[in-house]
């Protein structure tokens, strides 16, 4: 019963000669085409009545009511078109992706993903038609593949559109969550996300995934609600302003945000008023419906005791609330933040969960990741001080320390040392030893910067270029690699600095750094900031670390980072984040806080295609 459809967009810009293979899954029920199963699939209320025994059959309902009501049939997805689509999709799956392939759809929705992202069974049906803009996009890529992330149940099945969902609707091609797309980078010619991100637990990660799987030069269309009532399918987490929507997709080019058609304010007003009316008792609805706009705009103090205010039910109250107030207490646990007392990252005391510290010194014969030589490392104290004090008596690179070796280990795993000399590299606040010395010696494109606020930014101060990491003078896409060691904890706005680094990196470039990360901290805490009147406010006892540009003065600690730092970076910058941590005698990397953060700028076009 399926047949190709030729949906014509209402926009005059649409191409009248459509090439997209589209198949209708919904049809008007008639005496000639009636099918019991197809009728029940299309009419959930009838199916429920039949299940309860209130109605003998779908046919009986059709004969008595459905024919005159214009009820529909739900037609099967054409098997040949689905088979061909899955054949095109399978090579696009990421290596190692846990996908169950039953021949009808690809299922990547594991129990772990269901638990992590609160995916629960639901009988809600999310279904809507494509508007003219979406249809035009689908047509432009008729010969490619379009990902519809959060497609819902579609009434038209397109051969070039991959219906991705958390619910196994009959039109769903792939099951999975938006935050963990199972596809390779640069897989799709276009991506649709239509009224989906409000239902996603982590829209920041979902947006990064949508950008990751989009081909360079590919098109994104994303619609997200701003002033809409609660509408869970089954969850509703976030609404978005135009600024918020833009911020999710900052790495993209040619970004524009528009309000048109059903996105206009009248639709919000209609929905809000309708939801308010539905939340009133029946005996108060007529009075509310009779109110004029002028009466509704009367001072709120004159309306607070009116029946239509006091009698609104709880569901409607939260669905269209002006705001929600949350009150909570922090649990008393061992991981509580100690903002009132100084913490010295170089000599961090063991927590009860850690083994007791050794009384003797630590030593190891290692192959140094920086100079690639066999070296004897030793620390005068125990394991807990190794981050700063595990050094070599004889070192050709100026006695490197653990965090420098950890960064080198990560760096040379991404860029082999024999090829790194061809890269353009920026290192902020170099220590003048270890990895910094090696890069200075072996990389002609190595640039090092320091911070001298009383001098002109962009000029040379000795051998260092004067740069404020929050507002750098470097041109866009200047570097293949940006490095810094224990700098991020001294910045007032580390995420602004990382966004600046993102700007100065070439597409595909890396930022790698170390920063003290406290095992006993779940959440990061800002402990120094500037108030609106320009005053520096410090929480607790001030803490200072060594500053290679000002050995006598030191650098104030502004942030103490916990294990949420990767999430904060992902949400507040254009980067995805990888964290590596070692305990390796072979590499001379021992002690606390050996984390190295690896950030990569996506391979996106830097100018509109």
C-alpha positions as CSV (number, residue, x, y, z in Angstrom):
1,X,0.0,0.0,0.0
2,X,3.0,2.3,0.3
3,X,3.8,4.6,-2.6
4,X,6.1,7.5,-3.2
5,X,4.9,10.9,-2.1
6,X,5.9,14.2,-3.6
7,X,5.7,16.7,-0.7
8,X,6.0,20.2,-2.0
9,X,7.4,22.8,0.4
10,X,5.2,25.9,0.7
11,X,8.3,28.1,0.3
12,X,8.7,29.6,-3.2
13,X,12.4,28.8,-3.0
14,X,11.7,25.1,-3.1
15,X,12.7,23.2,-6.1
16,X,9.6,22.0,-7.9
17,X,11.3,18.9,-9.3
18,X,11.9,16.9,-6.1
19,X,14.2,13.9,-6.3
20,X,14.0,12.6,-2.8
21,X,12.4,9.2,-2.4
22,X,9.7,9.6,0.2
23,X,7.0,7.1,1.3
24,X,3.8,7.9,3.1
25,X,3.3,5.9,6.3
26,X,-0.1,7.4,7.1
27,X,-3.2,6.9,4.8
28,X,-6.9,7.6,5.1
29,X,-8.8,4.4,6.0
30,X,-11.3,3.4,3.4
31,X,-13.4,0.3,2.8
32,X,-11.1,-0.7,0.0
33,X,-7.8,-0.5,1.9
34,X,-8.9,-1.3,5.5
35,X,-6.5,-3.4,7.5
36,X,-7.2,-4.2,11.2
37,X,-3.6,-4.0,12.4
38,X,-2.8,-0.9,10.4
39,X,-6.0,0.8,11.8
40,X,-5.1,0.0,15.4
41,X,-1.5,1.2,14.9
42,X,-2.8,4.5,13.7
43,X,-5.4,5.0,16.4
44,X,-4.1,4.4,19.9
45,X,-7.4,5.3,21.5
46,X,-9.2,2.6,19.5
47,X,-6.4,0.0,20.2
48,X,-6.8,0.8,24.0
49,X,-10.5,0.4,23.8
50,X,-10.2,-2.9,22.0
51,X,-7.6,-4.1,24.6
52,X,-10.0,-3.2,27.4
53,X,-12.9,-5.0,25.8
54,X,-14.9,-1.7,25.3
55,X,-14.8,-2.1,21.5
56,X,-15.1,-5.4,19.7
57,X,-12.5,-4.6,17.0
58,X,-10.9,-1.9,14.9
59,X,-13.3,-2.8,12.1
60,X,-16.3,-2.3,14.3
61,X,-15.0,1.1,15.3
62,X,-14.4,2.1,11.7
63,X,-17.9,1.0,10.6
64,X,-19.5,2.9,13.5
65,X,-17.3,6.0,13.8
66,X,-14.0,5.9,11.9
67,X,-15.4,6.2,8.4
68,X,-17.1,9.5,9.2
69,X,-14.3,10.7,11.5
70,X,-11.8,10.3,8.7
71,X,-9.5,7.9,10.7
72,X,-6.2,6.7,9.3
73,X,-4.2,3.6,8.7
74,X,-0.5,3.2,9.8
75,X,1.4,1.7,6.8
76,X,4.6,-0.4,7.2
77,X,8.0,1.1,6.4
78,X,9.0,-0.2,2.9
79,X,11.5,-2.9,3.6
80,X,13.7,-2.4,0.5
81,X,14.2,1.3,1.3
82,X,15.1,0.6,4.9
83,X,17.5,-2.2,3.9
84,X,19.3,0.1,1.4
85,X,19.5,2.9,4.0
86,X,21.1,0.6,6.6
87,X,23.6,-0.6,4.0
88,X,24.7,3.0,3.6
89,X,24.8,3.5,7.4
90,X,26.8,0.5,8.6
91,X,30.2,1.8,7.2
92,X,29.6,5.1,9.1
93,X,29.4,3.4,12.5
94,X,32.3,4.2,14.8
95,X,34.8,1.4,15.4
96,X,33.9,-0.3,18.7
97,X,30.4,1.1,18.8
98,X,28.1,-1.3,20.7
99,X,25.4,-1.7,18.1
100,X,22.9,-4.5,17.8
101,X,21.8,-5.0,14.2
102,X,18.6,-7.0,13.8
103,X,18.2,-6.1,10.1
104,X,15.3,-3.8,10.8
105,X,17.1,-1.1,12.8
106,X,20.4,-0.4,14.5
107,X,20.2,-0.4,18.3
108,X,22.9,1.4,20.2
109,X,20.8,2.1,23.3
110,X,22.6,0.1,25.9
111,X,21.4,-0.3,29.5
112,X,24.3,1.9,30.6
113,X,23.3,4.7,28.3
114,X,19.7,4.4,29.4
115,X,20.8,4.8,33.0
116,X,23.3,7.6,32.4
117,X,20.9,9.8,30.4
118,X,17.6,8.8,32.2
119,X,16.0,7.1,29.2
120,X,12.8,5.5,30.4
121,X,10.0,3.6,28.6
122,X,7.3,5.9,27.4
123,X,3.9,5.7,25.7
124,X,4.1,9.3,24.6
125,X,4.3,9.7,20.8
126,X,6.4,12.5,19.5
127,X,5.3,13.2,16.0
128,X,5.4,16.3,13.8
129,X,5.8,17.1,10.1
130,X,8.8,18.8,8.6
131,X,8.2,22.5,7.8
132,X,9.2,24.0,4.5
133,X,12.8,24.8,5.6
134,X,13.5,21.3,6.7
135,X,12.0,19.9,3.5
136,X,14.2,22.2,1.4
137,X,17.2,21.0,3.3
138,X,16.3,17.3,2.8
139,X,15.8,18.0,-0.9
140,X,19.2,19.8,-1.2
141,X,20.8,16.6,0.0
142,X,18.7,14.1,-1.9
143,X,21.8,12.2,-3.0
144,X,23.5,12.3,0.5
145,X,22.5,11.4,4.0
146,X,20.7,13.7,6.5
147,X,20.7,12.8,10.2
148,X,17.4,13.6,12.0
149,X,18.5,13.4,15.6
150,X,15.3,13.0,17.7
151,X,13.1,12.3,14.7
152,X,10.1,11.1,16.6
153,X,7.5,9.1,14.8
154,X,7.5,10.2,11.1
155,X,4.5,10.0,8.8
156,X,6.7,10.1,5.8
157,X,9.8,7.9,5.4
158,X,12.6,9.4,3.4
159,X,15.3,7.3,1.9
160,X,18.0,9.9,2.6
161,X,17.0,10.7,6.2
162,X,18.3,8.7,9.1
163,X,15.7,8.7,11.8
164,X,17.6,8.6,15.1
165,X,15.6,8.2,18.3
166,X,15.5,6.9,21.9
167,X,12.1,5.3,21.2
168,X,11.7,2.3,18.8
169,X,9.0,3.9,16.6
170,X,8.2,2.0,13.3
171,X,10.0,4.8,11.4
172,X,13.1,4.7,13.7
173,X,16.3,3.6,11.9
174,X,18.8,3.9,14.7
175,X,18.3,3.8,18.5
176,X,20.6,5.8,20.7
177,X,21.1,9.1,22.7
178,X,22.1,12.4,21.2
179,X,25.0,12.8,23.7
180,X,26.7,9.6,22.3
181,X,26.1,9.4,18.6
182,X,27.5,6.0,17.3
183,X,28.7,7.5,14.0
184,X,32.1,8.4,12.7
185,X,33.3,12.0,12.4
186,X,32.1,13.9,9.2
187,X,29.4,11.3,8.3
188,X,26.4,13.4,7.3
189,X,25.7,16.0,4.7
190,X,23.2,17.7,6.9
191,X,21.8,17.3,10.5
192,X,18.4,18.1,11.8
193,X,17.5,18.7,15.5
194,X,13.9,19.8,15.6
195,X,12.5,20.6,19.0
196,X,14.8,18.0,20.6
197,X,17.5,19.7,22.7
198,X,15.0,20.7,25.4
199,X,14.4,16.9,26.1
200,X,18.2,16.1,26.2
201,X,19.9,15.8,29.6
202,X,23.1,17.3,28.3
203,X,22.4,19.6,25.4
204,X,25.9,20.9,25.4
205,X,27.4,17.5,24.7
206,X,24.6,16.7,22.2
207,X,25.4,19.9,20.3
208,X,29.1,18.9,20.1
209,X,28.1,15.4,18.8
210,X,25.9,16.9,16.1
211,X,28.8,19.1,15.0
212,X,31.2,16.2,15.1
213,X,29.2,14.0,12.7
214,X,28.5,16.8,10.3
215,X,30.7,16.9,7.2
216,X,32.8,20.0,6.6
217,X,30.6,22.4,4.7
218,X,27.5,20.5,5.8
219,X,24.2,22.1,7.0
220,X,22.7,22.2,10.4
221,X,19.1,23.1,11.2
222,X,18.3,23.2,14.9
223,X,15.0,24.4,16.4
224,X,14.8,24.8,20.2
225,X,12.0,26.3,22.3
226,X,12.2,29.5,24.3
227,X,8.8,30.4,25.7
228,X,7.0,27.1,25.6
229,X,5.3,25.2,28.5
230,X,6.6,22.0,29.9
231,X,6.1,19.1,27.4
232,X,8.0,16.0,28.5
233,X,8.6,13.1,26.1
234,X,9.0,12.0,28.8
235,X,11.5,14.6,30.1
236,X,11.9,18.3,29.5
237,X,15.1,19.8,30.8
238,X,16.0,23.1,29.1
239,X,14.5,26.0,27.1
240,X,16.8,28.3,25.2
241,X,17.2,32.0,24.3
242,X,18.6,32.9,20.9
243,X,22.0,33.6,22.6
244,X,21.9,30.2,24.3
245,X,21.2,28.5,21.1
246,X,24.0,30.3,19.3
247,X,26.5,29.5,22.1
248,X,25.8,25.7,21.6
249,X,27.1,25.9,18.0
250,X,29.8,28.6,18.3
251,X,32.3,26.6,16.2
252,X,30.1,26.7,13.1
253,X,30.1,29.4,10.5
254,X,27.3,31.3,8.8
255,X,25.2,31.0,11.9
256,X,21.8,32.8,11.9
257,X,18.9,32.5,14.2
258,X,15.4,33.2,12.8
259,X,11.8,33.3,14.1
260,X,9.2,32.3,11.5
261,X,5.9,30.4,11.1
262,X,5.0,28.5,14.2
263,X,8.0,29.9,16.0
264,X,6.4,33.3,16.3
265,X,5.3,34.7,19.7
266,X,1.6,34.2,19.0
267,X,2.1,30.4,19.1
268,X,3.7,30.7,22.5
269,X,0.9,33.0,23.8
270,X,-1.8,30.6,22.4
271,X,0.0,27.6,24.0
272,X,0.5,29.3,27.4
273,X,-3.1,30.5,27.6
274,X,-4.5,27.2,26.5
275,X,-2.4,25.4,29.1
276,X,-3.5,27.8,31.8
277,X,-7.1,27.3,30.9
278,X,-6.8,23.5,30.9
279,X,-5.3,23.7,34.4
280,X,-8.3,25.5,36.0
281,X,-11.4,23.7,37.5
282,X,-14.3,23.6,35.0
283,X,-16.3,26.1,37.0
284,X,-13.6,28.7,36.7
285,X,-12.7,28.3,33.0
286,X,-15.6,30.3,31.6
287,X,-14.7,33.3,33.8
288,X,-11.0,33.1,32.8
289,X,-11.9,32.8,29.1
290,X,-14.0,36.0,29.3
291,X,-11.1,38.1,30.5
292,X,-9.9,40.8,28.2
293,X,-6.2,41.4,27.4
294,X,-6.5,44.7,29.3
295,X,-7.9,42.9,32.4
296,X,-5.0,40.3,32.3
297,X,-2.5,43.2,32.0
298,X,-3.9,44.9,35.1
299,X,-1.5,45.2,38.1
300,X,-0.7,41.7,39.3
301,X,-1.2,42.8,42.9
302,X,-4.9,43.2,42.0
303,X,-5.2,39.7,40.7
304,X,-3.3,37.5,43.2
305,X,-6.4,36.5,45.1
306,X,-8.6,35.9,42.0
307,X,-10.0,32.3,41.6
308,X,-8.2,31.8,38.3
309,X,-4.9,32.4,40.2
310,X,-5.6,30.4,43.4
311,X,-7.3,27.4,41.7
312,X,-4.7,26.6,39.0
313,X,-3.6,22.9,39.4
314,X,-0.1,21.9,40.3
315,X,0.7,20.4,36.9
316,X,-0.2,23.6,35.1
317,X,1.6,25.7,37.7
318,X,4.9,24.1,37.0
319,X,4.3,23.6,33.3
320,X,4.0,27.4,32.7
321,X,5.7,28.8,35.8
322,X,7.5,32.1,35.5
323,X,10.4,30.5,37.4
324,X,11.2,27.7,39.8
325,X,13.0,28.1,43.1
326,X,15.2,25.3,44.3
327,X,16.3,24.8,47.9
328,X,18.8,22.2,48.9
329,X,21.6,21.3,51.3
330,X,25.0,20.0,50.5
331,X,25.6,16.5,52.0
332,X,28.2,16.2,54.7
333,X,30.7,13.9,53.0
334,X,34.5,13.4,52.9
335,X,34.7,15.1,49.5
336,X,33.5,18.5,50.8
337,X,35.3,21.5,49.6
338,X,37.7,23.2,52.0
339,X,37.4,26.8,50.8
340,X,38.3,28.2,54.2
341,X,41.7,26.5,54.4
342,X,44.7,26.6,52.1
343,X,45.6,23.6,50.0
344,X,49.1,23.1,48.7
345,X,48.9,21.0,45.5
346,X,52.6,20.3,45.5
347,X,52.4,18.5,48.9
348,X,48.9,17.2,49.1
349,X,48.1,15.1,52.1
350,X,46.6,11.6,51.5
351,X,42.9,11.2,52.1
352,X,41.6,8.2,54.1
353,X,40.9,6.4,50.7
354,X,44.6,6.5,49.8
355,X,47.3,4.2,51.1
356,X,49.5,5.5,53.9
357,X,52.5,7.5,52.7
358,X,55.9,5.8,52.7
359,X,58.5,7.2,55.0
360,X,61.4,6.5,52.6
361,X,62.4,8.4,49.4
362,X,61.1,7.4,45.9
363,X,63.3,6.5,43.1
364,X,63.0,5.0,39.6
365,X,65.2,4.3,36.6
366,X,63.1,5.6,33.7
367,X,63.2,6.4,30.0
368,X,62.5,10.1,30.1
369,X,59.6,10.9,27.8
370,X,61.2,14.3,27.0
371,X,64.8,13.6,26.1
372,X,64.2,9.9,25.3
373,X,67.2,8.9,27.5
374,X,67.6,6.4,30.3
375,X,67.6,8.5,33.5
376,X,67.7,7.8,37.3
377,X,64.9,9.8,39.0
378,X,64.6,10.3,42.7
379,X,62.6,12.3,45.2
380,X,63.9,13.2,48.7
381,X,60.5,12.5,50.2
382,X,57.7,9.9,49.7
383,X,55.2,9.3,46.9
384,X,53.0,12.3,47.8
385,X,55.6,14.8,46.8
386,X,56.7,13.2,43.5
387,X,54.7,15.6,41.3
388,X,57.2,18.4,42.1
389,X,60.3,16.7,43.5
390,X,60.9,13.5,41.4
391,X,63.9,14.8,39.4
392,X,67.1,13.5,37.8
393,X,70.5,14.3,39.2
394,X,71.8,14.8,35.6
395,X,69.3,16.0,33.1
396,X,70.1,17.5,29.6
397,X,66.9,19.5,29.7
398,X,67.4,21.3,33.0
399,X,66.0,18.8,35.5
400,X,62.4,18.2,34.3
401,X,59.6,17.4,36.8
402,X,56.8,14.9,36.7
403,X,54.0,17.1,35.2
404,X,56.3,18.0,32.3
405,X,57.0,14.4,31.6
406,X,53.3,13.6,31.8
407,X,52.6,16.3,29.2
408,X,55.4,15.1,27.0
409,X,54.1,11.6,27.2
410,X,50.7,12.8,25.9
411,X,52.2,15.1,23.3
412,X,54.4,12.5,21.7
413,X,51.6,10.0,21.6
414,X,49.6,12.4,19.4
415,X,52.5,14.0,17.5
416,X,55.6,11.8,17.0
417,X,58.7,13.6,18.1
418,X,60.3,13.2,14.7
419,X,57.5,15.2,13.1
420,X,56.8,17.8,15.7
421,X,59.4,20.2,14.4
422,X,57.1,21.1,11.5
423,X,54.3,22.4,13.8
424,X,53.5,25.9,14.9
425,X,53.5,25.8,18.7
426,X,52.5,28.3,21.4
427,X,53.5,27.7,25.0
428,X,52.1,30.0,27.7
429,X,54.3,30.7,30.8
430,X,57.2,28.2,30.0
431,X,59.3,27.1,32.9
432,X,62.6,27.3,30.9
433,X,63.4,23.6,31.5
434,X,62.3,20.1,30.6
435,X,59.7,20.1,27.8
436,X,60.0,23.8,27.2
437,X,63.7,23.5,26.6
438,X,63.2,20.6,24.3
439,X,60.6,22.4,22.2
440,X,62.8,25.6,22.0
441,X,65.7,23.4,20.7
442,X,63.8,21.3,18.2
443,X,60.9,23.3,16.9
444,X,61.5,26.4,14.7
445,X,57.8,27.3,14.9
446,X,57.8,27.4,18.8
447,X,56.5,30.7,20.3
448,X,56.5,31.3,24.1
449,X,54.6,33.9,25.9
450,X,54.4,35.5,29.3
451,X,52.1,37.9,31.1
452,X,53.3,41.4,31.8
453,X,50.2,43.6,32.4
454,X,52.2,46.9,32.6
455,X,53.6,46.3,29.1
456,X,52.0,46.4,25.6
457,X,50.4,43.1,24.7
458,X,51.8,41.6,21.5
459,X,55.3,43.0,22.0
460,X,58.4,41.0,23.0
461,X,59.5,41.2,26.6
462,X,63.0,39.6,26.5
463,X,62.4,36.3,24.8
464,X,58.7,36.1,25.7
465,X,55.8,37.6,23.8
466,X,53.6,39.5,26.1
467,X,50.1,37.9,26.0
468,X,46.9,38.0,28.1
469,X,45.5,34.6,27.6
470,X,42.0,36.0,28.0
471,X,42.5,38.4,25.0
472,X,45.3,37.2,22.8
473,X,46.8,39.2,20.0
474,X,47.5,36.1,17.8
475,X,45.5,35.8,14.6
476,X,42.8,33.1,14.2
477,X,44.1,29.6,13.3
478,X,47.7,30.5,14.0
479,X,48.9,27.3,15.8
480,X,48.8,23.5,15.5
481,X,49.5,23.1,19.2
482,X,49.1,25.2,22.4
483,X,50.6,24.1,25.6
484,X,50.6,25.3,29.2
485,X,51.7,23.7,32.5
486,X,49.8,24.6,35.7
487,X,48.6,27.9,34.3
488,X,44.8,27.4,34.3
489,X,44.4,27.5,38.1
490,X,45.8,31.1,38.0
491,X,43.3,32.6,35.5
492,X,40.3,34.6,36.6
493,X,38.3,33.3,33.6
494,X,39.9,30.0,32.4
495,X,37.1,29.2,30.0
496,X,37.4,32.5,28.2
497,X,41.2,31.8,27.9
498,X,40.4,28.3,26.5
499,X,37.9,29.9,24.0
500,X,40.7,32.2,22.9
501,X,43.1,29.3,22.5
502,X,40.4,27.5,20.5
503,X,40.3,30.6,18.2
504,X,44.0,30.6,17.7
505,X,44.2,26.9,16.9
506,X,44.0,25.6,13.4
507,X,41.1,23.2,12.7
508,X,42.2,19.8,14.0
509,X,44.8,21.5,16.3
510,X,45.4,20.5,20.0
511,X,45.6,22.3,23.3
512,X,47.3,20.2,26.0
513,X,47.9,21.2,29.6
514,X,48.3,20.2,33.2
515,X,46.4,21.7,36.1
516,X,46.2,20.5,39.7
517,X,43.1,18.3,40.0
518,X,42.1,17.3,43.5
519,X,41.0,13.7,43.9
520,X,38.9,14.7,47.0
521,X,37.0,17.3,45.0
522,X,33.9,16.4,43.0
523,X,33.3,20.0,41.9
524,X,35.7,22.8,41.0
525,X,35.6,26.1,42.9
526,X,36.6,29.6,42.0
527,X,38.5,31.1,45.0
528,X,39.5,34.5,43.6
529,X,37.5,36.8,41.4
530,X,37.0,40.5,40.6
531,X,33.8,42.1,41.8
532,X,31.7,44.6,39.7
533,X,33.5,47.5,41.3
534,X,36.9,46.1,40.3
535,X,37.9,44.7,43.8
536,X,39.7,41.4,43.9
537,X,37.9,39.1,46.3
538,X,39.6,36.0,47.7
539,X,37.7,33.2,49.3
540,X,39.5,31.7,52.3
541,X,43.3,32.0,52.8
542,X,45.2,33.2,49.7
543,X,47.4,30.6,48.0
544,X,50.3,31.3,45.7
545,X,52.3,29.1,43.4
546,X,55.7,29.7,41.8
547,X,55.7,32.1,38.8
548,X,58.6,31.7,36.3
549,X,58.0,35.3,35.1
550,X,58.0,36.6,38.7
551,X,60.0,34.2,40.9
552,X,59.8,36.6,43.9
553,X,56.1,37.4,43.7
554,X,54.3,34.1,42.9
555,X,51.0,33.6,41.2
556,X,47.7,33.7,43.0
557,X,45.5,30.6,42.8
558,X,42.1,31.6,41.5
559,X,40.5,28.1,40.9
560,X,40.8,24.8,42.7
561,X,39.8,22.1,40.2
562,X,37.8,18.9,40.9
563,X,36.9,16.0,38.7
564,X,34.2,18.0,37.0
565,X,36.8,20.1,35.1
566,X,36.4,18.1,31.8
567,X,32.7,18.7,31.9
568,X,33.1,22.4,32.6
569,X,35.6,22.7,29.7
570,X,33.2,20.9,27.3
571,X,30.2,23.0,28.3
572,X,32.0,26.4,28.2
573,X,34.4,26.1,25.2
574,X,34.4,24.7,21.7
575,X,36.5,21.7,22.8
576,X,35.9,18.0,23.5
577,X,38.1,16.8,26.3
578,X,40.3,13.7,26.9
579,X,42.1,13.2,30.3
580,X,45.1,10.9,30.7
581,X,46.5,9.9,34.0
582,X,49.6,7.8,34.7
583,X,51.6,6.1,37.4
584,X,54.6,4.8,35.5
585,X,58.1,4.1,36.8
586,X,59.1,3.4,33.2
587,X,58.3,7.1,32.3
588,X,59.2,8.7,35.6
589,X,55.6,9.8,36.1
590,X,54.6,9.1,39.7
591,X,52.7,10.9,42.5
592,X,49.4,12.8,42.7
593,X,47.9,15.0,40.1
594,X,49.5,13.5,37.0
595,X,46.4,14.3,34.8
596,X,47.1,15.7,31.4
597,X,44.2,17.4,29.5
598,X,44.0,16.9,25.8
599,X,41.6,19.3,23.9
600,X,41.1,19.3,20.2
601,X,39.6,21.8,17.9
602,X,37.2,20.1,15.5
603,X,38.0,20.0,11.8
604,X,35.4,22.6,10.9
605,X,35.7,25.1,8.0
606,X,37.0,28.5,9.2
607,X,35.1,30.4,6.5
608,X,31.6,29.9,5.1
609,X,31.6,27.2,2.3
